[in-house]
Amino acid sequence: MTIYFSASHNEPVALEVNPSDKLPDLKTKLAERGIEISSKYRYIANGKTLLATSTLAEQGVTAGTKIDAVTPLRN
């Protein structure tokens, strides 16, 4: 399925993933595309932070979903 990934207000990038993929798999695919991955990012889809231990499908990610990488707010 195709999802869209965006980080730091950049244009979304189309990415092919499987519903059974987990967040570490997504990060690997992003790195393979040359997209910088920060350990400080939180990955948000459908208003929820994605967990590394659940599949994308279990977290409500479907074809066309946009995943945003955001940095936490500082105090």
N, C-alpha and C positions, 0 to 999 in steps of 0.2 A: 504494500500500500504506500501511497505517497503522502508524506507529511511535509510541513514547512517549518523551518527553523530560523529563528532570528535572534541576534545578540547585539547589544549595544546600539540599538536603533538602526542597524544595517537592514538592507533589503532582505526579505525572507528567501531562503535557499530551499529548493525542493530536494527531498531526500527519500530514498526507497528504504523502507523498514518492514519487518514482519511483525504481526500482532504479538507474537511470542517473544520478541526482543525485550530486553530490560534496559534500564538507563545506561549501564556500562557498555552495552552493545551500541546504543545510540552514540555515545561519546566516541567509541572506536570508529564508527562510520564518519562522524564529523572530522575526526583527526585525519582519516584517510583522504578526505576532500580538502585538507589543508586549512580547516577552520580551527582557529585557536580556541582551546578549551581551558578555562580557568578553574582552579579548584574552589574559587570563591563563588562561582555561579550557582544559582538555584534555577532549576528547570521547571517552568510553569506551563501547564496545559489545562484549558477549561477552568481556569481560576484556582487550580490546585497544584501544589508542589509535587513533582514526580518523585517517587521513591525508587531506590536502586534495587530493592528486593522483589518488586512486583512487575509483571509484564506490562507492556504498554496497553494492551487490550484490557487488562484488569483495572487499569487506571483511567479508562474511558477514552483512550486515544484511538481515533478511527481515521480512515482516509480523509485527507483534507485538513486535519487538525493542525493548528499552529502552536509550536512550542517556542516559548521565549526563554532565553537565558538572561537572568537578571542578577545583579549584585545586591547583597543586603544593604539596607540603609545604615548609615553610620550615625552615632549619637553625637 
